[in-house]
Amino acid sequence: MKQRLPAIDALRGLILVLMALDHASLLLARVHPFEMWNQPLPTYGSPSWFFTRWLTHLCAPGFFLLMGAGMALLADARSEAGWDRARVRRFFLLRGAVLVLISYAFEVAPMTLMARGGQEAMPLAPVVLGVLVTLGLSMMLAGALAGLATWWWFVLGALCVLAPSVMLPQMSAEAAGGSLALLLIAPGQSTLVTSGYPFLPWFGICALGVGFGRLLRLDAARTLRAVLPAGLALVLLFAVVRAGGGFGNLRLADGTGWMAWLTVVKYPPSLAFTSLMLGLDLVLLWVLKGVVERSGMVRRFLLAYGQAPLFFYIAHFYLFGTLSMLAFRHTAAPQWLLYPLWLAGVALLYYPCLKFRGFKQRQPPGSLWRML
């Protein structure tokens, strides 16, 4: 694979924009439900608030899937450039460690403070598994396992994705609250661990992404044609799991109606959640492949964000966090104002993302800047 696939970067850009809506809702409107496996599922007062949250569920699975795919494509490009397997592994180990360090330095404590509107920060355990930390750890392990055959990545990914649905219903509350369980499969907090993104299921999605990237490397055109039927098959799997009401849900629907039926457990990602969101991500990838081939404006817009993802991730948090403390410290933004503020924030970051992307692409392949 000698060049990047614009559809992959466009999907990453789209889910970054959606992620910004979720965090704007948290920081400005103070609305951010948590779909926990051991708590009643949230309810919504209106379809607009439901979709404000539900659409952003595409983001975290998309990040892990695309990171895995990007690792496979990047490893191939670096091998063509003369890197041996050991150097590729070291690159991913260092890049994963950089993600973890950036999370602790720029996200964990500052974002906790911002989320509370400038009040005293919530207590954190020494080990914090936020999305960047788990992305970094997943990259490190996937880099160490780079020699696995393609089919093993799909087997490993499926086993890890299934782990919460298999293990959590069999565990006592005490065992699920232990530090090892918090690290691996169960969100929560102990004296040692604060876990929002336990490692196993999210690494599983990354592993599926590595397998997907291997297929892209072998035949990109054929693989991109197959993402539509694959995505629809995963959506069908969600419908079967949800209708069954047992295995793979972690919690039954609280109430009746379509919003209750579509509200599934994200923390940890249940089989219902993962199959639905990965399926929709793949369908979106198929749609975006056609869009970016026909619309230069959409391509430029989404690729500006999708090719500078970490910069956008950190910058949008500080942008909305600063706005929260300046304008909404003692009150919440009304829903009618949330959406224009979100779009304005995304628009403000367009040119900074372009500049950072250009700077990063001018650096040599082994530069630390290329890891950001």
HELIX and SHEET records of a PDB file:
HELIX    1   1 PRO A    6  ALA A   24  1                                  19    
HELIX    2   2 SER A   25  ALA A   29  3                                   5    
HELIX    3   3 PRO A   47  TRP A   54  1                                   8    
HELIX    4   4 LEU A   55  LEU A   58  5                                   4    
HELIX    5   5 CYS A   59  GLU A   80  1                                  22    
HELIX    6   6 ARG A   85  SER A  103  1                                  19    
HELIX    7   7 TYR A  104  VAL A  108  3                                   5    
HELIX    8   8 ALA A  109  ALA A  115  1                                   7    
HELIX    9   9 VAL A  131  ALA A  144  1                                  14    
HELIX   10  10 THR A  150  MET A  167  1                                  18    
HELIX   11  11 LEU A  168  GLN A  170  5                                   3    
HELIX   12  12 ALA A  173  ALA A  176  1                                   4    
HELIX   13  13 SER A  179  LEU A  184  1                                   6    
HELIX   14  14 PHE A  199  LEU A  218  1                                  20    
HELIX   15  15 ALA A  220  GLY A  244  1                                  25    
HELIX   16  16 TRP A  258  LEU A  262  1                                   5    
HELIX   17  17 LEU A  271  ARG A  294  1                                  24    
HELIX   18  18 GLY A  296  GLY A  306  1                                  11    
HELIX   19  19 PRO A  309  ALA A  327  1                                  19    
HELIX   20  20 GLN A  335  LEU A  348  1                                  14    
HELIX   21  21 TYR A  350  GLN A  361  1                                  12    
HELIX   22  22 LEU A  368  MET A  371  5                                   4    
SHEET    1   A 3 VAL A 127  LEU A 129  0                                        
SHEET    2   A 3 VAL A 193  SER A 195  1                                        
SHEET    3   A 3 GLY A 188  GLN A 189 -1                                        
END                                                                             
